């Protein structure tokens, strides 16, 4: 088996040549990139929830929040789709699920693939992002209901 690093843009792929097939195990993104996408998703979530409040005061502000929130989500969810696709590709290309279920002996490529998938899951900020989206959704709904029923007024 021969292992070589192949650069593709800002991604470095480990390329394994064996008698089975050519398998590419991606290397993970830097923590800077991971945090950047986390903040894009977080800010987008907050902007989209703030529309409920902004709509009481300014239609133009609501539209601006909507556009910025949706554009941010395009980047965030495009990135999340790419990550999920990479993880799935590694699992599928190396037949990792079948090998684990049948307790087959794992090869060096299999361990590289498992390492990538496990590392990617462990550094992902998606759990925190989901929590923040949930909390801000509850706050936005509660504040909107209080505004609707006149319990509270903002900026009047």
C-alpha positions as semicolon CSV with decimal commas, in nm:
position;residue;x (nm);y (nm);z (nm)
1;X;0,000;0,000;0,000
2;X;0,123;0,349;-0,083
3;X;0,009;0,665;0,099
4;X;0,049;1,010;-0,056
5;X;-0,086;1,353;0,036
6;X;-0,260;1,525;-0,253
7;X;-0,351;1,894;-0,229
8;X;-0,687;1,999;-0,376
9;X;-0,747;2,368;-0,317
10;X;-0,748;2,423;0,058
11;X;-0,816;2,057;0,130
12;X;-0,551;1,793;0,166
13;X;-0,666;1,444;0,083
14;X;-0,487;1,129;0,189
15;X;-0,479;0,906;-0,112
16;X;-0,450;0,534;-0,048
17;X;-0,366;0,291;-0,321
18;X;-0,441;-0,068;-0,240
19;X;-0,570;-0,371;-0,414
20;X;-0,928;-0,272;-0,322
21;X;-0,977;0,075;-0,467
22;X;-0,853;0,430;-0,452
23;X;-0,996;0,582;-0,135
24;X;-0,961;0,945;-0,035
25;X;-0,986;1,035;0,333
26;X;-1,017;1,411;0,373
27;X;-0,835;1,600;0,643
28;X;-1,047;1,818;0,866
29;X;-1,079;2,192;0,849
30;X;-0,887;2,417;1,084
31;X;-1,053;2,534;1,405
32;X;-1,061;2,885;1,257
33;X;-1,280;2,767;0,968
34;X;-1,496;2,557;1,203
35;X;-1,553;2,857;1,433
36;X;-1,620;3,088;1,137
37;X;-1,901;2,867;1,009
38;X;-2,036;2,828;1,363
39;X;-2,061;3,206;1,400
40;X;-2,216;3,247;1,054
41;X;-2,484;2,993;1,151
42;X;-2,535;3,147;1,493
43;X;-2,568;3,506;1,368
44;X;-2,800;3,392;1,088
45;X;-3,021;3,211;1,338
46;X;-3,043;3,518;1,559
47;X;-3,117;3,748;1,265
48;X;-3,399;3,526;1,143
49;X;-3,554;3,512;1,490
50;X;-3,517;3,889;1,533
51;X;-3,749;3,939;1,234
52;X;-4,047;3,866;1,461
53;X;-3,958;4,165;1,679
54;X;-3,832;4,394;1,401
55;X;-4,155;4,348;1,207
56;X;-4,340;4,544;1,476
57;X;-4,130;4,850;1,406
58;X;-3,997;4,847;1,051
59;X;-4,081;4,647;0,743
60;X;-3,749;4,746;0,584
61;X;-3,552;4,629;0,889
62;X;-3,741;4,299;0,880
63;X;-3,651;4,249;0,516
64;X;-3,285;4,331;0,578
65;X;-3,271;4,082;0,865
66;X;-3,438;3,820;0,646
67;X;-3,192;3,865;0,358
68;X;-2,885;3,864;0,581
69;X;-3,015;3,566;0,779
70;X;-3,099;3,360;0,472
71;X;-2,771;3,444;0,296
72;X;-2,583;3,342;0,610
73;X;-2,782;3,018;0,624
74;X;-2,695;2,948;0,260
75;X;-2,327;2,952;0,352
76;X;-2,376;2,768;0,681
77;X;-2,599;2,488;0,554
78;X;-2,397;2,456;0,232
79;X;-2,094;2,393;0,451
80;X;-2,285;2,151;0,678
81;X;-2,404;1,958;0,369
82;X;-2,046;1,937;0,243
83;X;-1,924;1,804;0,580
84;X;-2,204;1,546;0,602
85;X;-2,133;1,436;0,245
86;X;-1,761;1,394;0,323
87;X;-1,833;1,188;0,635
88;X;-2,082;0,970;0,452
89;X;-1,840;0,925;0,161
90;X;-1,565;0,798;0,390
91;X;-1,800;0,553;0,563
92;X;-1,943;0,432;0,232
93;X;-1,618;0,416;0,032
94;X;-1,442;0,215;0,302
95;X;-1,750;0,002;0,383
96;X;-1,689;0,090;0,747
97;X;-2,039;0,016;0,875
98;X;-2,041;-0,332;0,722
99;X;-1,691;-0,405;0,852
100;X;-1,782;-0,298;1,204
101;X;-2,111;-0,488;1,203
102;X;-1,937;-0,807;1,087
103;X;-1,638;-0,746;1,316
104;X;-1,397;-0,763;1,024
105;X;-1,036;-0,670;1,083
106;X;-0,980;-0,305;0,996
107;X;-0,702;-0,189;0,764
108;X;-0,486;0,121;0,796
109;X;-0,721;0,299;0,552
110;X;-1,018;0,202;0,768
111;X;-0,854;0,348;1,077
112;X;-0,770;0,668;0,887
113;X;-1,133;0,693;0,777
114;X;-1,266;0,627;1,126
115;X;-1,023;0,879;1,268
116;X;-1,148;1,146;1,025
117;X;-1,516;1,075;1,098
118;X;-1,467;1,065;1,476
119;X;-1,249;1,378;1,476
120;X;-1,500;1,562;1,256
121;X;-1,786;1,475;1,490
122;X;-1,588;1,563;1,801
123;X;-1,489;1,914;1,688
124;X;-1,822;1,999;1,529
125;X;-2,005;2,294;1,680
126;X;-2,342;2,179;1,546
127;X;-2,474;2,065;1,887
128;X;-2,411;2,409;2,035
129;X;-2,560;2,570;1,725
130;X;-2,878;2,363;1,764
131;X;-2,903;2,460;2,130
132;X;-2,863;2,831;2,054
133;X;-3,120;2,812;1,772
134;X;-3,364;2,642;2,010
135;X;-3,312;2,897;2,289
136;X;-3,344;3,199;2,059
137;X;-3,653;3,047;1,896
138;X;-3,821;3,015;2,238
139;X;-3,720;3,372;2,328
140;X;-3,845;3,508;1,994
141;X;-4,179;3,329;2,025
142;X;-4,228;3,440;2,387
143;X;-4,136;3,801;2,310
144;X;-4,357;3,804;2,002
145;X;-4,654;3,673;2,202
146;X;-4,594;3,934;2,472
147;X;-4,585;4,205;2,205
148;X;-4,900;4,068;2,037
149;X;-5,094;4,071;2,364
150;X;-4,956;4,407;2,477
151;X;-4,783;4,259;2,780
152;X;-4,463;4,435;2,685
153;X;-4,374;4,717;2,446
154;X;-4,035;4,788;2,295
155;X;-3,901;5,116;2,161
156;X;-4,227;5,311;2,167
